[in-house]
Amino acid sequence: MFDALQDKFQQAFKSLRIQGSLTPEGVDEALREVRLALLEADVNLNVVKALLERVRVKALGAEVRDTLTPAQEVVRIVRDEMIAILGGDASWLTYSKEYPSVFLIVGLQGSGKTTTSAKLARWLANRKKRPMLVSTDVYRPAAREQLAILAKDADLRCFPGEGMDSPVELAEAARRDAADRGYDVLIVDTAGRLHIDEAMMNEVSELRTRLRPSEVLLVADAMIGQDAVKSALEFHERLGTTGVILTKLDGDARGGAALSIHHVTGQPIKFIGVGEKSDALEVFYPDRIVSRILGMGDLLSLIEKAEEKIDQKKALEVHRKLQTDTFSLQDFRDQLRQMRSLGPLDQMMGMLPKVGMFKDAAKAHVDEKELIHIEAIINSMTAHERANHEIINGRRRKRIARGSGTTVQNVNQVLKQYFQMRKMMKTMSTSLLGKQLSRLKLPAGMGGAA
C-alpha cells in the first residue's frame, strides 16, 4: 500500500537534507518532485494543486524550529496539509435513535460490496453491536447466497427473504425482523451495475427514501484510481452518501483514490479494505495513513492489531521470560504463530517507521513460507531440545533436519534466527519504546516480535 508514493517522497526530500535553511529555490525543487510523485500516484490534479500551494506558502513563511532541519520542517508541513486533505480526523459511524440503525451499502458491481458488507458486520459484532445482513440484489445470480455464506462463516445473522423478489420488500421485511429479534444494526447490501445507470440509481434512491438509513456508505475500488473518485462524486450527488469504504487498498501501490476522494466529494473515507479475510477492514485514520506514506510508520495500528489478536496472558509470560533469560525455542515458535495471526507480514512491516532500528526491517521482504519451514524444524525437535537449546549438538541437528525434510544448514539458520530474535526482544523490553508499549497494555517483547 502506497509503496510508490513512499519511495518518491523519500527522494523528494533528499535535496533538502543538505540545506541549512529553507529557500524558495530549495522548496520549489522539493515540491516539483512531490508534484510528480502525486501525479504518478494518480492523485486528482486539483488536489495536487491545492496541496502544493498550501505547502509552499507555509514552508516559505515558516521559521525552521531549533529541533528540526529544513527537510524535517517541510515534511512536517506536508504531513499536516495531507492530513487536512484527507479529512483531518477519523470519521465514525452514525447510529439512529431507533433500532435498528440502517446502513445502506451502495456501489458499482465488482467493487466488493457484498464482501465489505460482511466485513463491516463482523467489525460491528467485535465491538458489541448486534448486526443483521440482508441482500437486495435480486438480479445477480447467487448474490444473496454469497452474502448468506459469508454471514454463516462469521457467525452472523443474514435475513433469508425466501420468495421475495422486490428489493424494497426485502429490505423492509429485514428491518422488521431485525427489530423483532433485537438486532441494533441492519446492513443492506444493494445491487450494483458495471456503470452508473438510471435504473440502479432509482432503485437505491427508493431504498434510501423508505429505509431512512443513518449511513449511506459507498464501496469504491481503490485499484481503479480516479474512476473511483468520479463514481464517488456521482453517487454523492445523486444519493447523498455519508461516507466511503475503499476496498483493495492493500493492492494499490499508488493511492491516488485515497488521497483524492475526500477533497473532491467532501465525503469522508470511513473504512479501508486491506485484504480478503473477513477481518481485513480498518478504520481510516488520515494521520496514520499519511505517516505510512511519508515513511514514518504506523505503530499505533500495529499495536491495536496486536492487542486484538495476541493472548495477553501469553504475552505477559513471554515478557517475564525475556527478563529472566528463559525464552526458549518453544516460545520462539509460539511467537512466530502469533506474528502470522496479525495478517500478511509485508503489511505489518509496512507499518514500521523507515528510520532507526526499524529501517532494515521495514524494507525487508518477508516470505511467509519461510515461517512455515521454521515451525516445521522446531516441531521436529523434542520437547527437551525446545526447552534447552544448548543440548542441540551436531548429531541432533542431523536428526532434526531429517525429521523436517530440510538440511543441517537450515537448522543452523533457524537457531541463529532464534538467538537474534531473543536478543532483539530483550533489548526492546528495556528500551524507551518498550516502556511506551507497556503503557499500551502490550508487553515490549510482543512489540518486538510483531
C-alpha angles and dihedrals in degrees: 000000000000092000094144093048092048092055094045094049091051089054093045094057095042095089092053093058093075095048122098095206141016110265127178089243094050094046093047091050092051093045091051088059091045090051092052091047092053095045091048087051088058095246114165111268094231090052091051093050094048093047097047094045091054092045093050094050092049095042094053092043094048129097111221108246119237091245096049136068120221090260092050091048092053091045089052092051093045089049093051093047094046090052089052091049089053093051105271105247133033112274115228130207119267120225128200124238091239123064127277108037107211121222112192112205114204137171147109123306111272095026092109102256097149095047091044092050089057092045091051091050091052091047089053093045090054087057096055096265123132106225127184124197131213131176118214093182099118093162109057113076113251093358093130091043090053092055091046091054093048090049092050092050090054094042092246132141117252119187106235100202095192114195094014118120101166115092092212093047090049094050095046092047090050091051091053091047092049091051092048093050096045099250112154100200130043115196112201115201107202131201119266136200133212087252137010111278137168096252093056094046093048091051095048091043090055091049089051092051095047099041100038092210121205089217132032103190121191115211109210130182109236091200093072093060116196092011086067089053092050093050090046090055093048093048091049094049092049101037108018097240116203099207148347134245111202113208131198092025089142089066096044108092091175104053098200095140094050091052095046111039101077095045093047100041103025088228121122125240102237102179140010128210112225104175148352099271120101092247095049095108122108135186109251109244109183094201093052093047091051090049089055092049092051093048094251093120129224108255093161093062090044091052092048090052090049093048090051097046106030124085104240095208091054090046092054090049091052090049090053092048091052090054092049095041093240098119104139138194088259088059090046090056091048090051092053090052091051091048090056091049090061092069137258107355094221087061091050092050089049089062092061117095113251092233139084119349092357098052098096094036092053091053096043120108109228119210107205090199087065090061090054090053091050091052091049091054093049090047089056090061123089119249088252091054092048090053095043113035091176092075094058100108130169095279092051091048090056090051092048090050092052092047093051096041092243138105134267087249089058090051091050090050092052091051090050091051090049092054091047094049092046091052094046094049092048090051092050093048090063098038129098089254089054091055090049092050092049090058087059090058091254116115112234092239090064091048088055092048093051 
